[in-house]
Amino acid sequence: MVQFAVQKKFIKQKSVSPSLSSWTSIGKKAWWYIRKIPVLYFWIFFGILVVFYGGFLLLKYTIFVPEYRISKIDYALSSVQVYDDPYLYKSISSLLLWENLYLISSNSNKIIGKIKKDYPFVEDVIMVYKWPNTLLVKVLFNQPELILLHEDKKFGMYKWYLFELFSGNSLGLSGIVNLEILSFNSGGALTWLFFLQSPDDLMDDIRIIKEWFPEIQWLSYMPGGHRMLVDLWNNRKVYINNAIPIEPQIVNYQLLKKYYSDFNLLKEIDLGSLESDKIIVRK
């Protein structure tokens, strides 16, 4: 049998680049390893990316916004009218100026706590942002428990803390006991005010005196002598010894008023300079 040779059509084979082949092999292996990783890990990785990106955006649009850096502070006129102490407002400004608004907001309790520690009569500090770079601050105050008058100055007392009250301010103008501090030593009168008696004990004494002498015109205190002088409406002066209990002295006053025939003529009554059952009087 005779066979004839037939030439086949030549087809050029595509050559595969060694580098492409290696990358394909690496890709297949990588995909094989990826498929072995639990799906939970992918979600964890995705969550980390979201957190980092979200943090970046948060910083970009809050901390790093120039308009949120406080360069000016406006104080509410109502606060200044109640109490105008430049040192107080300067102290508040030092805690707020050149700080970022969001850092101030996140640390507001700490900032207010610092202010109240230095100035205990401050009740609260309200801060409102005004675009741009400006913070409106309103300060609320507690009323002083006692007003101390010494020479030409006035002081408020709140929880053992003494602070000067300035003319033109409304803090402590009404409903509070005024106590004049009598002393020949102008510099030491307030320094030694609570050396012999705490503010709480002094306030208790004042409450008792006001209860039994509702006609008080003026109340004065002598720190060195630890005495209180009560000026009544009829120009009568009553001296009370704060070093001993006040109630027995009040009882003696009531007995004197009831049994002493010339009581209405008395101009001065000293209840605490002698023994507990003796009183000094002067017409």
C-alpha positions as CSV (number, residue, x, y, z in Angstrom):
1,M,0.0,0.0,0.0
2,V,1.4,3.3,-1.0
3,Q,1.0,6.4,1.2
4,F,1.7,10.0,0.3
5,A,3.3,12.3,2.8
6,V,1.1,15.4,3.5
7,Q,2.7,18.5,5.0
8,K,0.7,19.8,8.0
9,K,0.1,23.5,8.5
10,F,2.7,25.0,10.8
11,I,1.2,26.7,13.9
12,K,3.5,28.9,15.9
13,Q,3.2,28.1,19.6
14,K,2.9,31.0,22.0
15,S,5.8,31.2,24.3
16,V,5.0,31.9,28.0
17,S,7.2,34.4,29.7
18,P,9.1,32.9,32.6
19,S,8.3,35.9,34.8
20,L,4.6,35.8,34.0
21,S,4.5,32.1,34.7
22,S,6.1,32.7,38.0
23,W,3.7,35.5,39.0
24,T,0.8,33.3,38.0
25,S,2.1,30.5,40.2
26,I,2.6,32.9,43.1
27,G,-0.9,34.3,42.6
28,K,-2.4,30.8,42.7
29,K,-0.5,30.0,45.9
30,A,-1.5,33.2,47.5
31,W,-5.1,32.7,46.6
32,W,-4.9,29.2,48.0
33,Y,-3.5,30.6,51.3
34,I,-6.1,33.3,51.4
35,R,-8.9,30.8,51.0
36,K,-7.5,29.0,54.1
37,I,-7.9,32.2,56.3
38,P,-11.1,32.3,58.3
39,V,-13.7,34.9,57.1
40,L,-13.6,36.5,60.6
41,Y,-10.1,37.7,60.1
42,F,-11.2,39.5,57.0
43,W,-13.8,41.4,59.0
44,I,-11.3,42.2,61.7
45,F,-8.9,43.6,59.1
46,F,-11.7,45.6,57.4
47,G,-12.8,47.0,60.8
48,I,-9.2,48.1,61.6
49,L,-9.1,49.9,58.3
50,V,-12.4,51.6,58.9
51,V,-11.3,52.7,62.4
52,F,-8.0,54.2,61.2
53,Y,-9.7,55.9,58.3
54,G,-12.4,57.2,60.5
55,G,-9.9,58.5,63.0
56,F,-8.0,60.2,60.2
57,L,-11.2,62.0,59.1
58,L,-12.1,62.9,62.7
59,L,-8.8,64.5,63.2
60,K,-8.9,66.2,59.8
61,Y,-12.3,67.9,60.4
62,T,-12.0,68.6,64.2
63,I,-8.6,68.9,65.7
64,F,-6.8,70.2,62.7
65,V,-9.5,72.7,61.7
66,P,-7.9,76.2,62.2
67,E,-11.3,77.8,63.0
68,Y,-11.7,75.5,66.1
69,R,-8.6,76.8,67.8
70,I,-9.9,79.3,70.4
71,S,-8.1,82.7,70.1
72,K,-10.8,84.9,71.6
73,I,-13.1,84.6,74.7
74,D,-16.2,86.7,75.2
75,Y,-17.6,86.8,78.7
76,A,-21.4,87.2,79.2
77,L,-22.3,90.7,80.4
78,S,-24.6,89.2,83.0
79,S,-21.7,87.4,84.6
80,V,-19.6,90.5,84.7
81,Q,-22.5,92.5,86.2
82,V,-22.9,89.9,89.0
83,Y,-19.2,89.7,89.8
84,D,-16.3,91.4,88.1
85,D,-13.0,90.1,89.2
86,P,-10.3,90.4,86.5
87,Y,-8.2,87.7,88.2
88,L,-11.0,85.2,88.0
89,Y,-11.6,85.9,84.3
90,K,-7.9,85.9,83.6
91,S,-7.6,82.5,85.2
92,I,-10.5,81.1,83.1
93,S,-8.9,82.5,79.9
94,S,-5.6,80.9,80.7
95,L,-7.3,77.5,80.6
96,L,-9.2,78.0,77.4
97,L,-7.1,80.2,75.1
98,W,-5.2,78.6,72.2
99,E,-6.9,75.2,72.9
100,N,-8.9,73.2,70.4
101,L,-12.7,73.4,70.8
102,Y,-13.1,69.6,70.9
103,L,-10.3,69.2,73.5
104,I,-12.0,71.8,75.6
105,S,-15.3,70.0,75.3
106,S,-13.8,66.6,76.2
107,N,-12.0,68.1,79.2
108,S,-14.8,70.5,80.3
109,N,-15.5,68.8,83.7
110,K,-11.8,69.0,84.5
111,I,-11.5,72.6,83.5
112,I,-14.6,73.6,85.5
113,G,-13.3,71.6,88.5
114,K,-10.0,73.5,88.4
115,I,-11.9,76.9,88.3
116,K,-14.2,75.9,91.2
117,K,-11.2,74.7,93.2
118,D,-9.5,78.1,92.9
119,Y,-12.8,80.0,93.3
120,P,-15.2,77.9,95.3
121,F,-18.0,80.4,95.0
122,V,-18.2,79.7,91.3
123,E,-21.3,77.5,90.7
124,D,-20.8,76.6,87.0
125,V,-19.1,77.7,83.8
126,I,-21.1,77.5,80.6
127,M,-19.1,77.6,77.3
128,V,-20.6,78.1,73.9
129,Y,-18.7,78.1,70.6
130,K,-19.0,81.1,68.2
131,W,-17.6,80.8,64.7
132,P,-14.7,81.3,64.2
133,N,-12.2,80.9,66.9
134,T,-14.4,82.5,69.6
135,L,-15.8,81.1,72.8
136,L,-18.7,82.7,74.7
137,V,-18.3,82.0,78.5
138,K,-21.0,82.5,81.1
139,V,-20.0,82.2,84.8
140,L,-22.7,81.3,87.4
141,F,-22.0,82.2,91.1
142,N,-23.1,81.0,94.4
143,Q,-24.3,83.7,96.8
144,P,-21.9,84.3,99.7
145,E,-23.0,82.9,103.1
146,L,-21.8,86.1,104.9
147,I,-20.7,89.6,103.9
148,L,-17.7,91.0,105.8
149,L,-17.2,94.7,106.0
150,H,-13.7,96.0,106.9
151,E,-12.7,99.6,106.6
152,D,-13.6,100.6,103.0
153,K,-13.7,97.1,101.6
154,K,-16.4,94.4,101.4
155,F,-15.7,90.6,101.3
156,G,-17.9,87.6,100.7
157,M,-17.5,84.3,102.5
158,Y,-18.4,81.0,101.0
159,K,-17.3,77.7,102.6
160,W,-14.3,79.1,104.4
161,Y,-13.3,81.1,101.3
162,L,-13.0,84.8,101.4
163,F,-13.2,86.9,98.3
164,E,-13.5,90.7,97.7
165,L,-16.7,92.1,96.5
166,F,-16.5,95.1,94.2
167,S,-18.7,98.1,93.9
168,G,-21.2,98.0,91.0
169,N,-21.6,94.2,91.2
170,S,-24.8,92.5,92.4
171,L,-23.3,89.5,94.1
172,G,-24.3,89.5,97.8
173,L,-26.4,92.7,97.7
174,S,-29.5,91.3,99.4
175,G,-30.7,88.7,101.9
176,I,-27.3,88.1,103.4
177,V,-26.0,89.1,106.9
178,N,-23.5,91.9,106.9
179,L,-20.8,91.6,109.6
180,E,-18.5,94.5,110.2
181,I,-15.0,93.4,111.3
182,L,-13.7,95.7,114.0
183,S,-9.9,95.8,114.5
184,F,-7.2,98.4,115.1
185,N,-4.9,96.3,112.9
186,S,-6.2,96.8,109.4
187,G,-3.9,94.2,107.9
188,G,-4.6,91.4,110.3
189,A,-8.3,91.7,110.9
190,L,-9.3,89.2,108.2
191,T,-6.1,87.1,108.5
192,W,-7.0,86.2,112.1
193,L,-10.8,86.2,111.6
194,F,-11.1,82.4,111.9
195,F,-8.2,81.8,114.2
196,L,-10.4,81.3,117.3
197,Q,-13.7,80.3,115.5
198,S,-14.4,78.4,112.4
199,P,-16.8,80.0,109.7
200,D,-19.4,77.3,110.5
201,D,-19.4,78.1,114.2
202,L,-19.5,81.8,113.4
203,M,-22.4,81.3,111.1
204,D,-24.3,79.3,113.8
205,D,-23.7,82.2,116.3
206,I,-25.0,84.7,113.8
207,R,-28.2,82.6,113.2
208,I,-28.9,82.4,116.9
209,I,-28.4,86.1,117.3
210,K,-30.7,87.0,114.4
211,E,-33.3,84.6,115.8
212,W,-33.3,86.3,119.3
213,F,-32.6,89.9,118.1
214,P,-34.8,90.4,115.0
215,E,-34.5,94.2,115.4
216,I,-30.7,94.1,114.6
217,Q,-29.6,97.2,112.8
218,W,-25.9,96.3,112.6
219,L,-23.7,93.4,113.5
220,S,-20.0,93.7,114.3
221,Y,-17.2,91.3,115.2
222,M,-14.0,91.8,117.1
223,P,-11.6,88.9,116.2
224,G,-9.0,89.7,118.8
225,G,-11.5,89.9,121.6
226,H,-13.7,87.2,120.2
227,R,-16.7,89.3,120.8
228,M,-19.7,90.3,118.8
229,L,-21.5,93.7,119.0
230,V,-25.2,93.8,118.2
231,D,-26.6,97.3,117.4
232,L,-30.4,97.4,117.9
233,W,-32.9,99.8,116.5
234,N,-33.2,101.8,119.7
235,N,-29.4,102.6,119.8
236,R,-28.8,99.9,122.3
237,K,-25.6,97.9,122.0
238,V,-25.4,94.3,123.2
239,Y,-22.0,92.6,123.6
240,I,-21.8,88.8,123.2
241,N,-18.9,86.6,124.0
242,N,-18.3,84.1,121.2
243,A,-15.8,82.1,123.2
244,I,-18.5,80.6,125.3
245,P,-22.0,79.2,124.4
246,I,-24.3,82.0,123.2
247,E,-27.6,80.4,124.4
248,P,-27.0,81.1,128.1
249,Q,-26.1,84.7,127.3
250,I,-29.4,85.0,125.4
251,V,-31.3,83.6,128.4
252,N,-29.7,86.2,130.7
253,Y,-30.7,88.9,128.3
254,Q,-34.3,87.7,128.4
255,L,-34.3,87.6,132.2
256,L,-32.8,91.1,132.3
257,K,-35.5,92.3,130.0
258,K,-38.2,90.7,132.1
259,Y,-37.1,91.6,135.6
260,Y,-35.0,94.7,135.4
261,S,-37.2,97.7,135.9
262,D,-34.9,100.2,134.1
263,F,-34.3,97.9,131.1
264,N,-35.7,100.4,128.6
265,L,-33.1,103.0,129.7
266,L,-30.1,100.7,129.1
267,K,-27.7,101.8,126.3
268,E,-25.1,99.0,126.6
269,I,-25.5,95.4,127.8
270,D,-22.4,93.2,128.2
271,L,-23.6,89.6,128.4
272,G,-20.3,87.7,128.4
273,S,-17.5,89.5,130.1
274,L,-18.2,88.3,133.7
275,E,-19.3,85.1,135.2
276,S,-22.2,83.2,133.5
277,D,-24.8,84.7,135.8
278,K,-23.6,88.3,135.9
279,I,-24.3,91.1,133.3
280,I,-22.7,94.5,132.9
281,V,-25.1,97.3,132.0
282,R,-24.8,101.0,131.3
283,K,-27.6,103.6,131.0
